Amino acid sequence: TMKLERITIYPKDIQRVTGRSERYGRTLIGKIRKHLNKQDHQFVTVEEFCEYTGLKIEHVSQRMF
């Protein structure tokens, strides 16, 4: 069976990855949305988060799940 991995990132995930607060995660997602000209209802992907922060996708996904 194939493991289904989430492609979107949430404030709680950012908290786990960075050790910062969940509020910081919400703020960061807002900054990434603005940077990518996304609207409020659009999701931020793990890939977009990694591009923005310079973190490696393998490191991030290990800590998300």
PDB file of N, CA, C and O in Angstrom:
ATOM      1  N   THR A   1       0.827  -1.201   0.000  1.00  0.00           N
ATOM      2  CA  THR A   1       0.000   0.000   0.000  1.00  0.00           C
ATOM      3  C   THR A   1       0.868   1.261   0.000  1.00  0.00           C
ATOM      4  O   THR A   1       1.956   1.298   0.575  1.00  0.00           O
ATOM      5  N   MET A   2       0.344   2.284  -0.666  1.00  0.00           N
ATOM      6  CA  MET A   2       1.079   3.532  -0.757  1.00  0.00           C
ATOM      7  C   MET A   2       0.720   4.438   0.420  1.00  0.00           C
ATOM      8  O   MET A   2      -0.453   4.606   0.752  1.00  0.00           O
ATOM      9  N   LYS A   3       1.738   5.015   1.041  1.00  0.00           N
ATOM     10  CA  LYS A   3       1.502   5.931   2.154  1.00  0.00           C
ATOM     11  C   LYS A   3       1.099   7.291   1.588  1.00  0.00           C
ATOM     12  O   LYS A   3       1.811   7.872   0.769  1.00  0.00           O
ATOM     13  N   LEU A   4      -0.033   7.779   2.029  1.00  0.00           N
ATOM     14  CA  LEU A   4      -0.526   9.065   1.556  1.00  0.00           C
ATOM     15  C   LEU A   4       0.120  10.178   2.378  1.00  0.00           C
ATOM     16  O   LEU A   4      -0.112  10.283   3.583  1.00  0.00           O
ATOM     17  N   GLU A   5       0.917  10.995   1.730  1.00  0.00           N
ATOM     18  CA  GLU A   5       1.547  12.119   2.426  1.00  0.00           C
ATOM     19  C   GLU A   5       0.824  13.397   2.067  1.00  0.00           C
ATOM     20  O   GLU A   5       0.458  13.625   0.914  1.00  0.00           O
ATOM     21  N   ARG A   6       0.629  14.216   3.066  1.00  0.00           N
ATOM     22  CA  ARG A   6      -0.014  15.505   2.848  1.00  0.00           C
ATOM     23  C   ARG A   6       0.897  16.403   2.034  1.00  0.00           C
ATOM     24  O   ARG A   6       2.116  16.362   2.196  1.00  0.00           O
ATOM     25  N   ILE A   7       0.318  17.214   1.160  1.00  0.00           N
ATOM     26  CA  ILE A   7       1.141  18.146   0.391  1.00  0.00           C
ATOM     27  C   ILE A   7       1.030  19.568   0.932  1.00  0.00           C
ATOM     28  O   ILE A   7       1.820  20.440   0.569  1.00  0.00           O
ATOM     29  N   THR A   8       0.043  19.797   1.805  1.00  0.00           N
ATOM     30  CA  THR A   8      -0.116  21.139   2.376  1.00  0.00           C
ATOM     31  C   THR A   8       0.550  21.203   3.742  1.00  0.00           C
ATOM     32  O   THR A   8       0.722  20.190   4.420  1.00  0.00           O
ATOM     33  N   ILE A   9       0.916  22.415   4.124  1.00  0.00           N
ATOM     34  CA  ILE A   9       1.559  22.602   5.430  1.00  0.00           C
ATOM     35  C   ILE A   9       0.671  23.511   6.290  1.00  0.00           C
ATOM     36  O   ILE A   9       0.052  24.450   5.790  1.00  0.00           O
ATOM     37  N   TYR A  10       0.623  23.214   7.573  1.00  0.00           N
ATOM     38  CA  TYR A  10      -0.212  23.948   8.519  1.00  0.00           C
ATOM     39  C   TYR A  10       0.660  24.538   9.631  1.00  0.00           C
ATOM     40  O   TYR A  10       1.791  24.094   9.831  1.00  0.00           O
ATOM     41  N   PRO A  11       0.140  25.535  10.354  1.00  0.00           N
ATOM     42  CA  PRO A  11       0.916  26.152  11.438  1.00  0.00           C
ATOM     43  C   PRO A  11       1.487  25.150  12.437  1.00  0.00           C
ATOM     44  O   PRO A  11       2.610  25.321  12.913  1.00  0.00           O
ATOM     45  N   LYS A  12       0.720  24.103  12.758  1.00  0.00           N
ATOM     46  CA  LYS A  12       1.187  23.090  13.717  1.00  0.00           C
ATOM     47  C   LYS A  12       2.417  22.357  13.165  1.00  0.00           C
ATOM     48  O   LYS A  12       3.329  22.015  13.918  1.00  0.00           O
ATOM     49  N   ASP A  13       2.438  22.118  11.849  1.00  0.00           N
ATOM     50  CA  ASP A  13       3.603  21.482  11.217  1.00  0.00           C
ATOM     51  C   ASP A  13       4.826  22.384  11.339  1.00  0.00           C
ATOM     52  O   ASP A  13       5.920  21.923  11.663  1.00  0.00           O
ATOM     53  N   ILE A  14       4.630  23.664  11.078  1.00  0.00           N
ATOM     54  CA  ILE A  14       5.737  24.628  11.153  1.00  0.00           C
ATOM     55  C   ILE A  14       6.259  24.703  12.587  1.00  0.00           C
ATOM     56  O   ILE A  14       7.461  24.847  12.814  1.00  0.00           O
ATOM     57  N   GLN A  15       5.340  24.603  13.551  1.00  0.00           N
ATOM     58  CA  GLN A  15       5.736  24.590  14.965  1.00  0.00           C
ATOM     59  C   GLN A  15       6.640  23.386  15.240  1.00  0.00           C
ATOM     60  O   GLN A  15       7.673  23.523  15.895  1.00  0.00           O
ATOM     61  N   ARG A  16       6.256  22.217  14.745  1.00  0.00           N
ATOM     62  CA  ARG A  16       7.057  20.999  14.942  1.00  0.00           C
ATOM     63  C   ARG A  16       8.431  21.100  14.290  1.00  0.00           C
ATOM     64  O   ARG A  16       9.432  20.667  14.860  1.00  0.00           O
ATOM     65  N   VAL A  17       8.469  21.669  13.105  1.00  0.00           N
ATOM     66  CA  VAL A  17       9.713  21.737  12.330  1.00  0.00           C
ATOM     67  C   VAL A  17      10.679  22.775  12.905  1.00  0.00           C
ATOM     68  O   VAL A  17      11.880  22.526  13.004  1.00  0.00           O
ATOM     69  N   THR A  18      10.142  23.951  13.287  1.00  0.00           N
ATOM     70  CA  THR A  18      11.013  25.059  13.698  1.00  0.00           C
ATOM     71  C   THR A  18      11.186  25.195  15.202  1.00  0.00           C
ATOM     72  O   THR A  18      12.145  25.808  15.670  1.00  0.00           O
ATOM     73  N   GLY A  19      10.243  24.615  15.968  1.00  0.00           N
ATOM     74  CA  GLY A  19      10.299  24.798  17.413  1.00  0.00           C
ATOM     75  C   GLY A  19       9.727  26.135  17.861  1.00  0.00           C
ATOM     76  O   GLY A  19       9.756  26.464  19.047  1.00  0.00           O
ATOM     77  N   ARG A  20       9.206  26.906  16.908  1.00  0.00           N
ATOM     78  CA  ARG A  20       8.593  28.196  17.233  1.00  0.00           C
ATOM     79  C   ARG A  20       7.117  27.969  17.569  1.00  0.00           C
ATOM     80  O   ARG A  20       6.634  26.837  17.556  1.00  0.00           O
ATOM     81  N   SER A  21       6.408  29.063  17.870  1.00  0.00           N
ATOM     82  CA  SER A  21       4.996  28.949  18.273  1.00  0.00           C
ATOM     83  C   SER A  21       4.091  28.690  17.071  1.00  0.00           C
ATOM     84  O   SER A  21       4.481  28.887  15.920  1.00  0.00           O
ATOM     85  N   GLU A  22       2.878  28.246  17.372  1.00  0.00           N
ATOM     86  CA  GLU A  22       1.889  28.031  16.318  1.00  0.00           C
ATOM     87  C   GLU A  22       1.507  29.377  15.680  1.00  0.00           C
ATOM     88  O   GLU A  22       1.220  29.454  14.486  1.00  0.00           O
ATOM     89  N   ARG A  23       1.510  30.405  16.487  1.00  0.00           N
ATOM     90  CA  ARG A  23       1.226  31.753  15.966  1.00  0.00           C
ATOM     91  C   ARG A  23       2.278  32.162  14.935  1.00  0.00           C
ATOM     92  O   ARG A  23       1.948  32.749  13.905  1.00  0.00           O
ATOM     93  N   TYR A  24       3.546  31.849  15.214  1.00  0.00           N
ATOM     94  CA  TYR A  24       4.617  32.116  14.247  1.00  0.00           C
ATOM     95  C   TYR A  24       4.319  31.381  12.942  1.00  0.00           C
ATOM     96  O   TYR A  24       4.521  31.928  11.857  1.00  0.00           O
ATOM     97  N   GLY A  25       3.842  30.151  13.048  1.00  0.00           N
ATOM     98  CA  GLY A  25       3.486  29.357  11.868  1.00  0.00           C
ATOM     99  C   GLY A  25       2.404  30.022  11.035  1.00  0.00           C
ATOM    100  O   GLY A  25       2.485  30.049   9.807  1.00  0.00           O
ATOM    101  N   ARG A  26       1.385  30.560  11.707  1.00  0.00           N
ATOM    102  CA  ARG A  26       0.308  31.256  10.992  1.00  0.00           C
ATOM    103  C   ARG A  26       0.845  32.495  10.282  1.00  0.00           C
ATOM    104  O   ARG A  26       0.492  32.768   9.135  1.00  0.00           O
ATOM    105  N   THR A  27       1.703  33.242  10.978  1.00  0.00           N
ATOM    106  CA  THR A  27       2.296  34.451  10.406  1.00  0.00           C
ATOM    107  C   THR A  27       3.149  34.102   9.189  1.00  0.00           C
ATOM    108  O   THR A  27       3.083  34.775   8.161  1.00  0.00           O
ATOM    109  N   LEU A  28       3.947  33.047   9.316  1.00  0.00           N
ATOM    110  CA  LEU A  28       4.828  32.635   8.227  1.00  0.00           C
ATOM    111  C   LEU A  28       4.025  32.181   7.005  1.00  0.00           C
ATOM    112  O   LEU A  28       4.381  32.515   5.875  1.00  0.00           O
ATOM    113  N   ILE A  29       2.963  31.435   7.219  1.00  0.00           N
ATOM    114  CA  ILE A  29       2.110  31.009   6.102  1.00  0.00           C
ATOM    115  C   ILE A  29       1.532  32.241   5.395  1.00  0.00           C
ATOM    116  O   ILE A  29       1.449  32.275   4.168  1.00  0.00           O
ATOM    117  N   GLY A  30       1.138  33.238   6.168  1.00  0.00           N
ATOM    118  CA  GLY A  30       0.638  34.495   5.590  1.00  0.00           C
ATOM    119  C   GLY A  30       1.688  35.181   4.733  1.00  0.00           C
ATOM    120  O   GLY A  30       1.385  35.675   3.646  1.00  0.00           O
ATOM    121  N   LYS A  31       2.926  35.211   5.222  1.00  0.00           N
ATOM    122  CA  LYS A  31       4.027  35.829   4.466  1.00  0.00           C
ATOM    123  C   LYS A  31       4.301  35.071   3.166  1.00  0.00           C
ATOM    124  O   LYS A  31       4.544  35.675   2.121  1.00  0.00           O
ATOM    125  N   ILE A  32       4.256  33.744   3.247  1.00  0.00           N
ATOM    126  CA  ILE A  32       4.497  32.916   2.053  1.00  0.00           C
ATOM    127  C   ILE A  32       3.376  33.144   1.041  1.00  0.00           C
ATOM    128  O   ILE A  32       3.639  33.281  -0.154  1.00  0.00           O
ATOM    129  N   ARG A  33       2.121  33.185   1.514  1.00  0.00           N
ATOM    130  CA  ARG A  33       0.981  33.457   0.618  1.00  0.00           C
ATOM    131  C   ARG A  33       1.168  34.786  -0.100  1.00  0.00           C
ATOM    132  O   ARG A  33       0.968  34.890  -1.310  1.00  0.00           O
ATOM    133  N   LYS A  34       1.556  35.800   0.669  1.00  0.00           N
ATOM    134  CA  LYS A  34       1.747  37.144   0.098  1.00  0.00           C
ATOM    135  C   LYS A  34       2.873  37.114  -0.936  1.00  0.00           C
ATOM    136  O   LYS A  34       2.742  37.672  -2.026  1.00  0.00           O
ATOM    137  N   HIS A  35       3.974  36.460  -0.583  1.00  0.00           N
ATOM    138  CA  HIS A  35       5.140  36.343  -1.467  1.00  0.00           C
ATOM    139  C   HIS A  35       4.774  35.660  -2.790  1.00  0.00           C
ATOM    140  O   HIS A  35       5.295  36.020  -3.846  1.00  0.00           O
ATOM    141  N   LEU A  36       3.883  34.684  -2.724  1.00  0.00           N
ATOM    142  CA  LEU A  36       3.488  33.914  -3.916  1.00  0.00           C
ATOM    143  C   LEU A  36       2.209  34.456  -4.567  1.00  0.00           C
ATOM    144  O   LEU A  36       1.667  33.843  -5.487  1.00  0.00           O
ATOM    145  N   ASN A  37       1.737  35.600  -4.086  1.00  0.00           N
ATOM    146  CA  ASN A  37       0.490  36.206  -4.584  1.00  0.00           C
ATOM    147  C   ASN A  37      -0.695  35.242  -4.532  1.00  0.00           C
ATOM    148  O   ASN A  37      -1.488  35.161  -5.470  1.00  0.00           O
ATOM    149  N   LYS A  38      -0.797  34.521  -3.428  1.00  0.00           N
ATOM    150  CA  LYS A  38      -1.926  33.608  -3.245  1.00  0.00           C
ATOM    151  C   LYS A  38      -3.022  34.315  -2.476  1.00  0.00           C
ATOM    152  O   LYS A  38      -2.763  35.260  -1.730  1.00  0.00           O
ATOM    153  N   GLN A  39      -4.244  33.854  -2.660  1.00  0.00           N
ATOM    154  CA  GLN A  39      -5.369  34.412  -1.921  1.00  0.00           C
ATOM    155  C   GLN A  39      -5.501  33.677  -0.583  1.00  0.00           C
ATOM    156  O   GLN A  39      -4.920  32.611  -0.383  1.00  0.00           O
ATOM    157  N   ASP A  40      -6.281  34.275   0.329  1.00  0.00           N
ATOM    158  CA  ASP A  40      -6.424  33.732   1.685  1.00  0.00           C
ATOM    159  C   ASP A  40      -6.924  32.293   1.726  1.00  0.00           C
ATOM    160  O   ASP A  40      -6.551  31.532   2.619  1.00  0.00           O
ATOM    161  N   HIS A  41      -7.761  31.917   0.774  1.00  0.00           N
ATOM    162  CA  HIS A  41      -8.336  30.565   0.796  1.00  0.00           C
ATOM    163  C   HIS A  41      -7.429  29.519   0.161  1.00  0.00           C
ATOM    164  O   HIS A  41      -7.734  28.327   0.208  1.00  0.00           O
ATOM    165  N   GLN A  42      -6.313  29.951  -0.435  1.00  0.00           N
ATOM    166  CA  GLN A  42      -5.426  29.002  -1.111  1.00  0.00           C
ATOM    167  C   GLN A  42      -4.406  28.418  -0.130  1.00  0.00           C
ATOM    168  O   GLN A  42      -3.908  29.108   0.759  1.00  0.00           O
ATOM    169  N   PHE A  43      -4.112  27.137  -0.315  1.00  0.00           N
ATOM    170  CA  PHE A  43      -3.175  26.434   0.561  1.00  0.00           C
ATOM    171  C   PHE A  43      -1.726  26.739   0.196  1.00  0.00           C
ATOM    172  O   PHE A  43      -1.419  27.118  -0.934  1.00  0.00           O
ATOM    173  N   VAL A  44      -0.846  26.566   1.176  1.00  0.00           N
ATOM    174  CA  VAL A  44       0.599  26.629   0.952  1.00  0.00           C
ATOM    175  C   VAL A  44       1.094  25.189   1.003  1.00  0.00           C
ATOM    176  O   VAL A  44       0.766  24.449   1.930  1.00  0.00           O
ATOM    177  N   THR A  45       1.878  24.795   0.012  1.00  0.00           N
ATOM    178  CA  THR A  45       2.383  23.417  -0.028  1.00  0.00           C
ATOM    179  C   THR A  45       3.685  23.304   0.758  1.00  0.00           C
ATOM    180  O   THR A  45       4.351  24.299   1.045  1.00  0.00           O
ATOM    181  N   VAL A  46       4.028  22.067   1.096  1.00  0.00           N
ATOM    182  CA  VAL A  46       5.292  21.791   1.792  1.00  0.00           C
ATOM    183  C   VAL A  46       6.450  22.275   0.909  1.00  0.00           C
ATOM    184  O   VAL A  46       7.419  22.855   1.399  1.00  0.00           O
ATOM    185  N   GLU A  47       6.331  22.027  -0.387  1.00  0.00           N
ATOM    186  CA  GLU A  47       7.371  22.438  -1.333  1.00  0.00           C
ATOM    187  C   GLU A  47       7.562  23.961  -1.338  1.00  0.00           C
ATOM    188  O   GLU A  47       8.693  24.447  -1.333  1.00  0.00           O
ATOM    189  N   GLU A  48       6.461  24.704  -1.347  1.00  0.00           N
ATOM    190  CA  GLU A  48       6.536  26.174  -1.322  1.00  0.00           C
ATOM    191  C   GLU A  48       7.147  26.661  -0.012  1.00  0.00           C
ATOM    192  O   GLU A  48       7.944  27.599  -0.004  1.00  0.00           O
ATOM    193  N   PHE A  49       6.772  26.017   1.101  1.00  0.00           N
ATOM    194  CA  PHE A  49       7.344  26.361   2.403  1.00  0.00           C
ATOM    195  C   PHE A  49       8.860  26.165   2.391  1.00  0.00           C
ATOM    196  O   PHE A  49       9.610  27.011   2.877  1.00  0.00           O
ATOM    197  N   CYS A  50       9.299  25.030   1.825  1.00  0.00           N
ATOM    198  CA  CYS A  50      10.725  24.718   1.781  1.00  0.00           C
ATOM    199  C   CYS A  50      11.492  25.696   0.895  1.00  0.00           C
ATOM    200  O   CYS A  50      12.587  26.134   1.247  1.00  0.00           O
ATOM    201  N   GLU A  51      10.918  26.031  -0.244  1.00  0.00           N
ATOM    202  CA  GLU A  51      11.558  27.014  -1.135  1.00  0.00           C
ATOM    203  C   GLU A  51      11.723  28.343  -0.423  1.00  0.00           C
ATOM    204  O   GLU A  51      12.773  28.979  -0.514  1.00  0.00           O
ATOM    205  N   TYR A  52      10.681  28.762   0.290  1.00  0.00           N
ATOM    206  CA  TYR A  52      10.681  30.058   0.963  1.00  0.00           C
ATOM    207  C   TYR A  52      11.689  30.098   2.116  1.00  0.00           C
ATOM    208  O   TYR A  52      12.403  31.084   2.296  1.00  0.00           O
ATOM    209  N   THR A  53      11.735  29.007   2.896  1.00  0.00           N
ATOM    210  CA  THR A  53      12.582  29.001   4.101  1.00  0.00           C
ATOM    211  C   THR A  53      13.988  28.492   3.845  1.00  0.00           C
ATOM    212  O   THR A  53      14.889  28.709   4.656  1.00  0.00           O
ATOM    213  N   GLY A  54      14.182  27.810   2.713  1.00  0.00           N
ATOM    214  CA  GLY A  54      15.501  27.247   2.417  1.00  0.00           C
ATOM    215  C   GLY A  54      15.755  25.918   3.121  1.00  0.00           C
ATOM    216  O   GLY A  54      16.887  25.434   3.144  1.00  0.00           O
ATOM    217  N   LEU A  55      14.710  25.326   3.694  1.00  0.00           N
ATOM    218  CA  LEU A  55      14.862  24.025   4.358  1.00  0.00           C
ATOM    219  C   LEU A  55      14.715  22.899   3.339  1.00  0.00           C
ATOM    220  O   LEU A  55      14.055  23.057   2.312  1.00  0.00           O
ATOM    221  N   LYS A  56      15.331  21.777   3.633  1.00  0.00           N
ATOM    222  CA  LYS A  56      15.239  20.624   2.733  1.00  0.00           C
ATOM    223  C   LYS A  56      13.925  19.885   2.973  1.00  0.00           C
ATOM    224  O   LYS A  56      13.507  19.666   4.110  1.00  0.00           O
ATOM    225  N   ILE A  57      13.295  19.511   1.872  1.00  0.00           N
ATOM    226  CA  ILE A  57      11.979  18.867   1.938  1.00  0.00           C
ATOM    227  C   ILE A  57      12.023  17.558   2.738  1.00  0.00           C
ATOM    228  O   ILE A  57      11.063  17.225   3.431  1.00  0.00           O
ATOM    229  N   GLU A  58      13.147  16.809   2.643  1.00  0.00           N
ATOM    230  CA  GLU A  58      13.247  15.530   3.398  1.00  0.00           C
ATOM    231  C   GLU A  58      13.212  15.803   4.902  1.00  0.00           C
ATOM    232  O   GLU A  58      12.550  15.089   5.655  1.00  0.00           O
ATOM    233  N   HIS A  59      13.931  16.844   5.331  1.00  0.00           N
ATOM    234  CA  HIS A  59      13.984  17.172   6.762  1.00  0.00           C
ATOM    235  C   HIS A  59      12.616  17.608   7.266  1.00  0.00           C
ATOM    236  O   HIS A  59      12.201  17.229   8.362  1.00  0.00           O
ATOM    237  N   VAL A  60      11.919  18.400   6.467  1.00  0.00           N
ATOM    238  CA  VAL A  60      10.610  18.900   6.870  1.00  0.00           C
ATOM    239  C   VAL A  60       9.595  17.773   6.953  1.00  0.00           C
ATOM    240  O   VAL A  60       8.875  17.655   7.945  1.00  0.00           O
ATOM    241  N   SER A  61       9.532  16.934   5.905  1.00  0.00           N
ATOM    242  CA  SER A  61       8.518  15.872   5.900  1.00  0.00           C
ATOM    243  C   SER A  61       8.773  14.822   6.984  1.00  0.00           C
ATOM    244  O   SER A  61       7.831  14.193   7.466  1.00  0.00           O
ATOM    245  N   GLN A  62      10.027  14.627   7.370  1.00  0.00           N
ATOM    246  CA  GLN A  62      10.338  13.695   8.485  1.00  0.00           C
ATOM    247  C   GLN A  62       9.702  14.180   9.776  1.00  0.00           C
ATOM    248  O   GLN A  62       9.225  13.373  10.573  1.00  0.00           O
ATOM    249  N   ARG A  63       9.690  15.485   9.991  1.00  0.00           N
ATOM    250  CA  ARG A  63       9.180  16.035  11.253  1.00  0.00           C
ATOM    251  C   ARG A  63       7.685  16.304  11.237  1.00  0.00           C
ATOM    252  O   ARG A  63       7.081  16.526  12.287  1.00  0.00           O
ATOM    253  N   MET A  64       7.083  16.286  10.053  1.00  0.00           N
ATOM    254  CA  MET A  64       5.641  16.555   9.959  1.00  0.00           C
ATOM    255  C   MET A  64       4.811  15.358  10.370  1.00  0.00           C
ATOM    256  O   MET A  64       3.751  15.521  10.974  1.00  0.00           O
ATOM    257  N   PHE A  65       5.278  14.144  10.052  1.00  0.00           N
ATOM    258  CA  PHE A  65       4.438  12.953  10.228  1.00  0.00           C
ATOM    259  C   PHE A  65       4.903  12.084  11.376  1.00  0.00           C
ATOM    260  O   PHE A  65       4.298  11.047  11.650  1.00  0.00           O
TER     261      PHE A  65
END
